[in-house]
Amino acid sequence: KMRGVPPLLIALGLCLAVSLPLDSLEGFILNEILALRAAGVQSVNTVPIVSTSTVVAPSASAMPIVTAHGMGDSCFNSGMQSITKAAGGRVGAYSVCIPTGDTRSADTSDGFFENMDKSVDVFAAKIKNDTNLAGGFDAIGFSQGNSLIRGYIQKYNDPPVRYFLSVHGTVVGVAGFPNCNPAGILGPVCDVLAKVLGDLAYSSMVQDHLFQADYFRDPMRVTESAYLEGSQLAQWNNEGKVTPSYKENFGKTQKFIMVKALKDSMVYPNEGEHWGCFADGQFKNVLTMKDTRWYKEDLFGLKTADEAGKIFFETTPGNHLQFTEQDLFGWIDKYIKA
C-alpha cells in the first residue's frame, strides 16, 4: 500500500494498465468520485491547536483576519477555530474562518470534490456577505487554503486582501501526489502515477470534480494545449489565455508573506511555496521564483509585486504544516501588526 496515495488514483493506474477506453475510463472515474463524495470524508485537524488567551486592545490600523484551511481539514475543527481566534486576538480585530461547506462534513468534502474555481466563488460570496469584511481584510491560509486565497485575490479582491500570509501553500500547484514524491524512495511508482493523472487531469470532467487536479501542474505537459487550455491553474497563471483583471487584482494586495517548509513532503516541489516550480519537461531542476516564466514575463503581476517590495519569504525547518505557536505569532507580529 502506498501511503498518501488515494485508492482512486491507484484505480486510475490499473484502468490505464488494461487500456480501458478513455470515455469508459472517464465514466468510471466520475462514478468513483461521486461515490466517494456521497460517502463523505473524515475531517481532521491539520494545524496545531494554539493558545487563544493572548488578546490585545483593538488597534485603529488593525484589519479583520480571514483564514482558510487545508485539504482534509475544516473551519469547524478545533485547530482552525483556535488559530482563527488567536490571530484575531493577536492583532485586536475580528477574525473568521471562511468554509466552503456549511457543515464540518461538507466543508471537508468540498476540499476534495468541489473544483477550485467554484470553491473560490463560494469563498468570495461568503466574504461579500460578511459586513465585518466590507472594508478589506488580511488573509492567512494553510496548505490548500492558500489556493482559495490566491484565487480570490486574482478573481475578485473586492473587498480587498491587504496582506496575504501563506503557510506552506499550494499557490502555484504541485507536481506530485501527497507523500508520493517522484524523486523519493517510491520514485518509479510515483512517477507513473504522476503521468497517469497528467493524462487525465486537464480533461473537463476531472477539472470539474477534483480540487487537487485543478492545481496539479505536470512539468512534462505544461507546454501542451491540454494544460494551457484545460487547467484552472494555467488560467490563473495567465500561461494560456490571458485575463488582464487577474494581474490587476493581484496588484491590489500590499504584502505576500510566503512560508516554505524546508522538509515538506506534501507540496512537491516545496519551492512552489515560494512561487517556484520544476523546469519544464523534468522532475529534477527546480526553478526559484525569479527564474519562472510567470515571473520573467510578469504573467499575473508577481514580478511587479516583487519589484514594489511586496514579496516576503520565511521558512520553517520541518514537514508540512509543522509550525509552532511562536512561529505563527512571529509572522503576525512582523508582517501584519507592523
MARGUNU-199060 format. One record per residue (C-alpha): residue number from 1; x, y, z; residue in three letters. Coordinates in pm, 1 decimal. Layout:
# MARGUNU-199060
{node NUM, {X, Y, Z}, "ALA"}
...
# end
This chain:
# MARGUNU-199060
{node 1, {0.0, 0.0, 0.0}, "LYS"}
{node 2, {135.4, 341.7, -95.2}, "MET"}
{node 3, {95.3, 580.0, 194.4}, "ARG"}
{node 4, {-74.6, 903.8, 95.6}, "GLY"}
{node 5, {-191.9, 783.7, -247.0}, "VAL"}
{node 6, {-572.6, 783.9, -266.0}, "PRO"}
{node 7, {-726.4, 449.9, -370.6}, "PRO"}
{node 8, {-896.9, 632.3, -655.6}, "LEU"}
{node 9, {-562.6, 724.0, -808.7}, "LEU"}
{node 10, {-433.3, 368.2, -777.0}, "ILE"}
{node 11, {-750.7, 257.5, -952.6}, "ALA"}
{node 12, {-680.2, 502.6, -1233.1}, "LEU"}
{node 13, {-338.5, 348.3, -1287.0}, "GLY"}
{node 14, {-487.6, -0.9, -1301.1}, "LEU"}
{node 15, {-750.4, 111.9, -1550.3}, "CYS"}
{node 16, {-489.1, 258.6, -1779.5}, "LEU"}
{node 17, {-275.2, -51.1, -1744.5}, "ALA"}
{node 18, {-553.1, -259.2, -1901.7}, "VAL"}
{node 19, {-611.9, 4.9, -2171.0}, "SER"}
{node 20, {-968.1, 93.3, -2079.3}, "LEU"}
{node 21, {-1107.8, 326.2, -2348.6}, "PRO"}
{node 22, {-1087.5, 692.9, -2247.5}, "LEU"}
{node 23, {-1463.2, 750.2, -2244.7}, "ASP"}
{node 24, {-1515.7, 439.6, -2031.1}, "SER"}
{node 25, {-1231.7, 543.7, -1802.1}, "LEU"}
{node 26, {-1376.2, 891.2, -1753.2}, "GLU"}
{node 27, {-1714.8, 742.4, -1673.1}, "GLY"}
{node 28, {-1553.1, 509.7, -1422.2}, "PHE"}
{node 29, {-1365.9, 795.7, -1257.5}, "ILE"}
{node 30, {-1675.6, 1012.8, -1235.7}, "LEU"}
{node 31, {-1874.2, 733.1, -1072.6}, "ASN"}
{node 32, {-1591.8, 677.4, -822.3}, "GLU"}
{node 33, {-1574.9, 1048.4, -740.3}, "ILE"}
{node 34, {-1948.8, 1072.7, -688.7}, "LEU"}
{node 35, {-1946.8, 763.5, -468.9}, "ALA"}
{node 36, {-1661.1, 899.7, -257.5}, "LEU"}
{node 37, {-1835.1, 1234.3, -222.5}, "ARG"}
{node 38, {-2160.4, 1068.1, -117.7}, "ALA"}
{node 39, {-1975.5, 858.0, 141.6}, "ALA"}
{node 40, {-1814.3, 1167.8, 290.8}, "GLY"}
{node 41, {-1459.0, 1232.8, 402.4}, "VAL"}
{node 42, {-1324.6, 1214.4, 755.3}, "GLN"}
{node 43, {-1224.4, 1557.9, 878.4}, "SER"}
{node 44, {-903.4, 1600.9, 1077.4}, "VAL"}
{node 45, {-705.8, 1880.0, 1238.9}, "ASN"}
{node 46, {-413.3, 1953.3, 1006.9}, "THR"}
{node 47, {-289.7, 2257.1, 1200.3}, "VAL"}
{node 48, {-179.2, 2280.1, 1562.7}, "PRO"}
{node 49, {-418.2, 2398.2, 1831.2}, "ILE"}
{node 50, {-279.7, 2724.7, 1964.1}, "VAL"}
{node 51, {-343.1, 2936.9, 2269.5}, "SER"}
{node 52, {-629.6, 3182.7, 2241.6}, "THR"}
{node 53, {-551.9, 3365.9, 2565.6}, "SER"}
{node 54, {-347.8, 3645.6, 2408.3}, "THR"}
{node 55, {-582.9, 3931.7, 2329.6}, "VAL"}
{node 56, {-467.7, 4285.5, 2266.6}, "VAL"}
{node 57, {-664.0, 4608.1, 2260.6}, "ALA"}
{node 58, {-818.6, 4683.4, 1920.6}, "PRO"}
{node 59, {-588.7, 4888.1, 1700.4}, "SER"}
{node 60, {-704.7, 5161.5, 1465.8}, "ALA"}
{node 61, {-485.1, 5012.2, 1191.7}, "SER"}
{node 62, {-586.5, 4650.5, 1252.4}, "ALA"}
{node 63, {-779.9, 4480.7, 976.0}, "MET"}
{node 64, {-1012.0, 4181.9, 1014.8}, "PRO"}
{node 65, {-849.2, 3845.0, 951.9}, "ILE"}
{node 66, {-983.6, 3569.9, 726.6}, "VAL"}
{node 67, {-835.3, 3220.4, 749.5}, "THR"}
{node 68, {-861.5, 2931.2, 502.7}, "ALA"}
{node 69, {-797.2, 2566.7, 589.4}, "HIS"}
{node 70, {-609.5, 2291.5, 409.3}, "GLY"}
{node 71, {-708.0, 1961.5, 249.3}, "MET"}
{node 72, {-886.0, 1726.5, 488.9}, "GLY"}
{node 73, {-946.7, 1998.8, 746.9}, "ASP"}
{node 74, {-1246.9, 2220.9, 818.7}, "SER"}
{node 75, {-1326.1, 2560.5, 965.4}, "CYS"}
{node 76, {-1538.7, 2368.5, 1215.3}, "PHE"}
{node 77, {-1239.8, 2178.5, 1359.4}, "ASN"}
{node 78, {-1070.9, 2283.7, 1682.3}, "SER"}
{node 79, {-734.2, 2357.4, 1521.7}, "GLY"}
{node 80, {-866.7, 2608.9, 1270.6}, "MET"}
{node 81, {-1102.1, 2758.4, 1529.1}, "GLN"}
{node 82, {-817.5, 2817.1, 1774.2}, "SER"}
{node 83, {-583.5, 2961.1, 1510.1}, "ILE"}
{node 84, {-852.2, 3194.1, 1376.6}, "THR"}
{node 85, {-941.3, 3320.0, 1723.9}, "LYS"}
{node 86, {-575.8, 3356.6, 1821.7}, "ALA"}
{node 87, {-486.6, 3550.4, 1505.6}, "ALA"}
{node 88, {-769.1, 3796.5, 1565.4}, "GLY"}
{node 89, {-675.0, 3829.6, 1930.4}, "GLY"}
{node 90, {-312.6, 3894.3, 1840.7}, "ARG"}
{node 91, {-396.8, 4198.9, 1629.8}, "VAL"}
{node 92, {-708.8, 4304.8, 1817.2}, "GLY"}
{node 93, {-951.6, 4255.7, 1529.7}, "ALA"}
{node 94, {-1244.5, 4047.8, 1408.3}, "TYR"}
{node 95, {-1140.0, 3710.0, 1266.5}, "SER"}
{node 96, {-1325.3, 3436.5, 1082.9}, "VAL"}
{node 97, {-1252.3, 3111.3, 903.9}, "CYS"}
{node 98, {-1449.6, 3100.3, 578.9}, "ILE"}
{node 99, {-1577.3, 2749.3, 495.5}, "PRO"}
{node 100, {-1694.4, 2645.3, 150.9}, "THR"}
{node 101, {-1937.9, 2398.5, 305.8}, "GLY"}
{node 102, {-2192.8, 2474.7, 576.6}, "ASP"}
{node 103, {-2110.7, 2173.8, 796.1}, "THR"}
{node 104, {-1786.0, 2005.5, 900.2}, "ARG"}
{node 105, {-1851.9, 1714.4, 666.5}, "SER"}
{node 106, {-1949.0, 1930.9, 369.6}, "ALA"}
{node 107, {-1659.5, 2171.2, 426.3}, "ASP"}
{node 108, {-1409.6, 1883.7, 434.6}, "THR"}
{node 109, {-1564.6, 1707.8, 135.7}, "SER"}
{node 110, {-1562.2, 2026.6, -71.5}, "ASP"}
{node 111, {-1185.2, 2039.4, -26.4}, "GLY"}
{node 112, {-1168.3, 1730.3, -245.9}, "PHE"}
{node 113, {-1476.5, 1720.1, -465.4}, "PHE"}
{node 114, {-1565.7, 2084.0, -534.4}, "GLU"}
{node 115, {-1344.6, 2227.2, -802.4}, "ASN"}
{node 116, {-1104.7, 2511.1, -734.7}, "MET"}
{node 117, {-1282.3, 2784.4, -929.1}, "ASP"}
{node 118, {-1623.4, 2704.0, -779.3}, "LYS"}
{node 119, {-1470.3, 2689.9, -433.0}, "SER"}
{node 120, {-1325.9, 3038.4, -484.2}, "VAL"}
{node 121, {-1666.9, 3164.2, -597.4}, "ASP"}
{node 122, {-1830.6, 3028.4, -279.5}, "VAL"}
{node 123, {-1547.7, 3171.4, -68.2}, "PHE"}
{node 124, {-1594.6, 3513.1, -233.0}, "ALA"}
{node 125, {-1971.7, 3511.0, -184.4}, "ALA"}
{node 126, {-1936.3, 3436.6, 187.8}, "LYS"}
{node 127, {-1680.8, 3713.0, 226.6}, "ILE"}
{node 128, {-1911.1, 3955.8, 47.1}, "LYS"}
{node 129, {-2196.1, 3865.3, 281.2}, "ASN"}
{node 130, {-1992.0, 3931.2, 595.9}, "ASP"}
{node 131, {-2033.0, 4302.3, 670.4}, "THR"}
{node 132, {-1732.9, 4290.2, 906.1}, "ASN"}
{node 133, {-1512.7, 4239.9, 599.9}, "LEU"}
{node 134, {-1657.9, 4516.5, 384.8}, "ALA"}
{node 135, {-1355.5, 4743.8, 426.7}, "GLY"}
{node 136, {-1099.8, 4476.5, 341.4}, "GLY"}
{node 137, {-906.5, 4221.5, 545.0}, "PHE"}
{node 138, {-580.5, 4032.5, 594.9}, "ASP"}
{node 139, {-579.8, 3666.5, 490.6}, "ALA"}
{node 140, {-396.3, 3369.1, 641.1}, "ILE"}
{node 141, {-401.2, 3039.9, 454.2}, "GLY"}
{node 142, {-276.4, 2692.7, 537.0}, "PHE"}
{node 143, {-172.4, 2446.1, 266.1}, "SER"}
{node 144, {-452.4, 2415.7, 6.9}, "GLN"}
{node 145, {-638.7, 2705.3, 168.1}, "GLY"}
{node 146, {-383.4, 2930.4, 4.2}, "ASN"}
{node 147, {-516.4, 2830.6, -337.0}, "SER"}
{node 148, {-853.7, 2966.6, -225.7}, "LEU"}
{node 149, {-698.6, 3294.2, -115.3}, "ILE"}
{node 150, {-483.8, 3331.2, -424.9}, "ARG"}
{node 151, {-786.9, 3261.6, -643.9}, "GLY"}
{node 152, {-992.0, 3515.8, -450.2}, "TYR"}
{node 153, {-722.2, 3779.4, -491.3}, "ILE"}
{node 154, {-697.1, 3731.4, -866.3}, "GLN"}
{node 155, {-1062.7, 3674.1, -949.7}, "LYS"}
{node 156, {-1222.4, 3919.3, -703.4}, "TYR"}
{node 157, {-1017.6, 4107.7, -444.0}, "ASN"}
{node 158, {-1325.9, 4309.4, -356.2}, "ASP"}
{node 159, {-1329.5, 4367.6, -65.8}, "PRO"}
{node 160, {-950.6, 4358.5, -96.8}, "PRO"}
{node 161, {-695.0, 4142.3, 77.2}, "VAL"}
{node 162, {-443.4, 4382.7, 229.1}, "ARG"}
{node 163, {-180.5, 4132.4, 348.2}, "TYR"}
{node 164, {-165.2, 3763.0, 249.3}, "PHE"}
{node 165, {19.2, 3519.1, 479.5}, "LEU"}
{node 166, {60.6, 3183.6, 302.6}, "SER"}
{node 167, {173.4, 2899.5, 529.5}, "VAL"}
{node 168, {304.6, 2603.2, 327.1}, "HIS"}
{node 169, {75.5, 2692.9, 40.9}, "GLY"}
{node 170, {-14.4, 2526.0, -287.0}, "THR"}
{node 171, {-13.9, 2868.5, -452.9}, "VAL"}
{node 172, {143.0, 2759.8, -783.3}, "VAL"}
{node 173, {39.7, 2397.6, -770.4}, "GLY"}
{node 174, {208.2, 2063.3, -712.6}, "VAL"}
{node 175, {384.8, 1820.6, -944.5}, "ALA"}
{node 176, {335.7, 1507.4, -735.0}, "GLY"}
{node 177, {88.2, 1338.6, -502.8}, "PHE"}
{node 178, {86.3, 1395.2, -125.7}, "PRO"}
{node 179, {364.2, 1187.6, 35.8}, "ASN"}
{node 180, {439.8, 1030.9, -303.0}, "CYS"}
{node 181, {745.5, 1219.1, -422.2}, "ASN"}
{node 182, {852.2, 1116.9, -777.9}, "PRO"}
{node 183, {1217.7, 1166.2, -676.8}, "ALA"}
{node 184, {1184.1, 976.3, -348.4}, "GLY"}
{node 185, {1202.0, 613.0, -241.5}, "ILE"}
{node 186, {883.4, 523.0, -430.2}, "LEU"}
{node 187, {1009.1, 716.8, -730.9}, "GLY"}
{node 188, {921.7, 475.9, -1015.2}, "PRO"}
{node 189, {567.1, 414.9, -887.5}, "VAL"}
{node 190, {505.8, 778.0, -802.6}, "CYS"}
{node 191, {639.8, 888.5, -1139.2}, "ASP"}
{node 192, {394.5, 655.9, -1315.3}, "VAL"}
{node 193, {109.1, 784.1, -1102.8}, "LEU"}
{node 194, {205.4, 1141.7, -1181.0}, "ALA"}
{node 195, {193.1, 1059.6, -1550.9}, "LYS"}
{node 196, {-144.6, 885.9, -1508.0}, "VAL"}
{node 197, {-300.0, 1193.5, -1353.9}, "LEU"}
{node 198, {-122.1, 1403.0, -1614.6}, "GLY"}
{node 199, {-307.0, 1214.1, -1887.0}, "ASP"}
{node 200, {-642.9, 1285.0, -1728.3}, "LEU"}
{node 201, {-610.4, 1588.2, -1505.7}, "ALA"}
{node 202, {-679.8, 1850.6, -1769.9}, "TYR"}
{node 203, {-999.2, 1698.8, -1906.9}, "SER"}
{node 204, {-1309.2, 1899.4, -1820.1}, "SER"}
{node 205, {-1454.5, 1603.8, -1631.6}, "MET"}
{node 206, {-1161.4, 1583.3, -1389.8}, "VAL"}
{node 207, {-1116.7, 1960.2, -1363.2}, "GLN"}
{node 208, {-1484.4, 1997.1, -1275.8}, "ASP"}
{node 209, {-1479.0, 1743.9, -994.8}, "HIS"}
{node 210, {-1138.8, 1724.1, -822.6}, "LEU"}
{node 211, {-990.3, 2022.6, -642.5}, "PHE"}
{node 212, {-640.5, 1869.8, -635.9}, "GLN"}
{node 213, {-640.3, 1814.4, -1012.2}, "ALA"}
{node 214, {-706.1, 2185.3, -1060.6}, "ASP"}
{node 215, {-367.1, 2277.4, -913.5}, "TYR"}
{node 216, {-179.8, 1972.8, -1045.6}, "PHE"}
{node 217, {97.0, 2112.1, -1265.6}, "ARG"}
{node 218, {272.2, 1835.4, -1456.7}, "ASP"}
{node 219, {612.1, 1971.5, -1573.7}, "PRO"}
{node 220, {608.0, 1717.6, -1857.2}, "MET"}
{node 221, {292.5, 1869.7, -2006.2}, "ARG"}
{node 222, {296.1, 2240.9, -1926.6}, "VAL"}
{node 223, {358.3, 2339.4, -2288.9}, "THR"}
{node 224, {74.3, 2122.5, -2421.1}, "GLU"}
{node 225, {-264.9, 2261.5, -2515.3}, "SER"}
{node 226, {-435.1, 2020.5, -2273.0}, "ALA"}
{node 227, {-272.4, 2202.1, -1981.1}, "TYR"}
{node 228, {-274.3, 2553.3, -2124.5}, "LEU"}
{node 229, {-641.1, 2536.1, -2221.8}, "GLU"}
{node 230, {-782.0, 2289.9, -1968.2}, "GLY"}
{node 231, {-606.8, 2360.7, -1638.9}, "SER"}
{node 232, {-766.8, 2602.4, -1394.9}, "GLN"}
{node 233, {-420.9, 2677.3, -1254.0}, "LEU"}
{node 234, {-291.8, 2764.2, -1601.5}, "ALA"}
{node 235, {-573.5, 3017.5, -1633.9}, "GLN"}
{node 236, {-483.3, 3177.3, -1300.4}, "TRP"}
{node 237, {-118.4, 3191.7, -1408.2}, "ASN"}
{node 238, {-214.7, 3350.1, -1742.7}, "ASN"}
{node 239, {1.6, 3081.7, -1904.0}, "GLU"}
{node 240, {-250.7, 3023.8, -2182.1}, "GLY"}
{node 241, {-546.7, 3254.6, -2220.9}, "LYS"}
{node 242, {-467.2, 3590.5, -2061.9}, "VAL"}
{node 243, {-717.7, 3756.0, -1829.1}, "THR"}
{node 244, {-586.7, 4110.6, -1761.0}, "PRO"}
{node 245, {-801.0, 4157.2, -1449.7}, "SER"}
{node 246, {-613.6, 3874.1, -1274.4}, "TYR"}
{node 247, {-292.9, 4079.3, -1290.6}, "LYS"}
{node 248, {-472.8, 4398.7, -1195.4}, "GLU"}
{node 249, {-636.2, 4237.5, -892.0}, "ASN"}
{node 250, {-308.8, 4078.4, -780.6}, "PHE"}
{node 251, {-160.4, 4426.4, -764.0}, "GLY"}
{node 252, {-419.8, 4543.0, -510.4}, "LYS"}
{node 253, {-267.7, 4331.4, -232.5}, "THR"}
{node 254, {11.2, 4505.8, -40.6}, "GLN"}
{node 255, {206.5, 4212.9, 107.4}, "LYS"}
{node 256, {256.3, 3848.1, 17.7}, "PHE"}
{node 257, {427.2, 3658.5, 302.1}, "ILE"}
{node 258, {524.2, 3314.8, 175.7}, "MET"}
{node 259, {628.0, 3047.6, 428.0}, "VAL"}
{node 260, {807.5, 2735.2, 299.8}, "LYS"}
{node 261, {854.0, 2411.2, 494.7}, "ALA"}
{node 262, {1212.7, 2301.4, 428.1}, "LEU"}
{node 263, {1125.2, 1930.6, 462.7}, "LYS"}
{node 264, {779.0, 1946.8, 305.4}, "ASP"}
{node 265, {661.4, 1610.5, 171.6}, "SER"}
{node 266, {314.6, 1727.2, 65.3}, "MET"}
{node 267, {377.8, 2025.7, -161.4}, "VAL"}
{node 268, {612.1, 1899.5, -432.7}, "TYR"}
{node 269, {838.4, 2072.7, -507.9}, "PRO"}
{node 270, {832.3, 2270.2, -186.7}, "ASN"}
{node 271, {983.1, 2566.9, -373.7}, "GLU"}
{node 272, {627.5, 2616.3, -500.5}, "GLY"}
{node 273, {551.0, 2761.8, -157.6}, "GLU"}
{node 274, {787.8, 3044.9, -261.2}, "HIS"}
{node 275, {636.6, 3078.2, -613.4}, "TRP"}
{node 276, {886.1, 2836.2, -773.2}, "GLY"}
{node 277, {836.7, 2520.6, -981.4}, "CYS"}
{node 278, {1011.5, 2245.6, -1175.9}, "PHE"}
{node 279, {1174.8, 2344.2, -1502.4}, "ALA"}
{node 280, {963.9, 2240.5, -1799.8}, "ASP"}
{node 281, {999.2, 1879.5, -1909.9}, "GLY"}
{node 282, {1159.7, 1728.3, -1599.3}, "GLN"}
{node 283, {1130.6, 1643.1, -1230.3}, "PHE"}
{node 284, {1483.4, 1742.3, -1122.2}, "LYS"}
{node 285, {1575.5, 2105.6, -1180.1}, "ASN"}
{node 286, {1375.5, 2333.4, -953.0}, "VAL"}
{node 287, {1335.3, 2698.1, -1050.0}, "LEU"}
{node 288, {1318.6, 2969.0, -788.0}, "THR"}
{node 289, {1059.8, 3242.8, -827.1}, "MET"}
{node 290, {1270.9, 3478.1, -1038.4}, "LYS"}
{node 291, {1357.7, 3202.4, -1287.8}, "ASP"}
{node 292, {999.1, 3104.1, -1362.7}, "THR"}
{node 293, {819.3, 3209.3, -1677.7}, "ARG"}
{node 294, {537.7, 3370.0, -1479.4}, "TRP"}
{node 295, {790.6, 3593.3, -1303.2}, "TYR"}
{node 296, {1008.5, 3679.1, -1603.3}, "LYS"}
{node 297, {708.1, 3764.4, -1820.0}, "GLU"}
{node 298, {510.7, 3905.0, -1524.9}, "ASP"}
{node 299, {212.6, 3695.7, -1632.5}, "LEU"}
{node 300, {-8.3, 3769.5, -1331.4}, "PHE"}
{node 301, {180.5, 4051.2, -1161.6}, "GLY"}
{node 302, {431.2, 3863.4, -944.8}, "LEU"}
{node 303, {735.1, 4048.8, -1079.5}, "LYS"}
{node 304, {560.7, 4383.6, -1039.9}, "THR"}
{node 305, {473.6, 4294.4, -680.3}, "ALA"}
{node 306, {829.4, 4183.9, -606.9}, "ASP"}
{node 307, {982.2, 4498.2, -754.8}, "GLU"}
{node 308, {743.2, 4701.5, -539.3}, "ALA"}
{node 309, {876.9, 4526.6, -228.0}, "GLY"}
{node 310, {559.6, 4329.0, -162.4}, "LYS"}
{node 311, {702.5, 3972.8, -155.4}, "ILE"}
{node 312, {848.0, 3831.9, 167.4}, "PHE"}
{node 313, {991.2, 3484.9, 231.7}, "PHE"}
{node 314, {1003.3, 3282.4, 553.4}, "GLU"}
{node 315, {1084.2, 2915.6, 624.5}, "THR"}
{node 316, {1013.9, 2652.1, 886.9}, "THR"}
{node 317, {1256.4, 2362.0, 944.8}, "PRO"}
{node 318, {1018.3, 2067.0, 943.1}, "GLY"}
{node 319, {749.0, 1898.9, 735.3}, "ASN"}
{node 320, {416.8, 2021.3, 602.6}, "HIS"}
{node 321, {215.6, 2233.9, 848.3}, "LEU"}
{node 322, {468.1, 2172.0, 1122.7}, "GLN"}
{node 323, {492.5, 2513.3, 1280.4}, "PHE"}
{node 324, {467.8, 2644.7, 1633.3}, "THR"}
{node 325, {250.1, 2897.8, 1805.1}, "GLU"}
{node 326, {560.9, 3114.6, 1831.8}, "GLN"}
{node 327, {611.2, 3088.8, 1454.7}, "ASP"}
{node 328, {254.5, 3197.1, 1383.5}, "LEU"}
{node 329, {258.4, 3487.3, 1626.4}, "PHE"}
{node 330, {602.3, 3587.2, 1499.7}, "GLY"}
{node 331, {476.8, 3617.2, 1140.9}, "TRP"}
{node 332, {169.5, 3808.1, 1254.0}, "ILE"}
{node 333, {375.2, 4047.8, 1465.0}, "ASP"}
{node 334, {637.8, 4101.9, 1194.2}, "LYS"}
{node 335, {416.2, 4144.2, 891.4}, "TYR"}
{node 336, {53.5, 4204.1, 991.1}, "ILE"}
{node 337, {78.0, 4407.3, 1311.5}, "LYS"}
{node 338, {380.1, 4603.4, 1185.6}, "ALA"}
# end
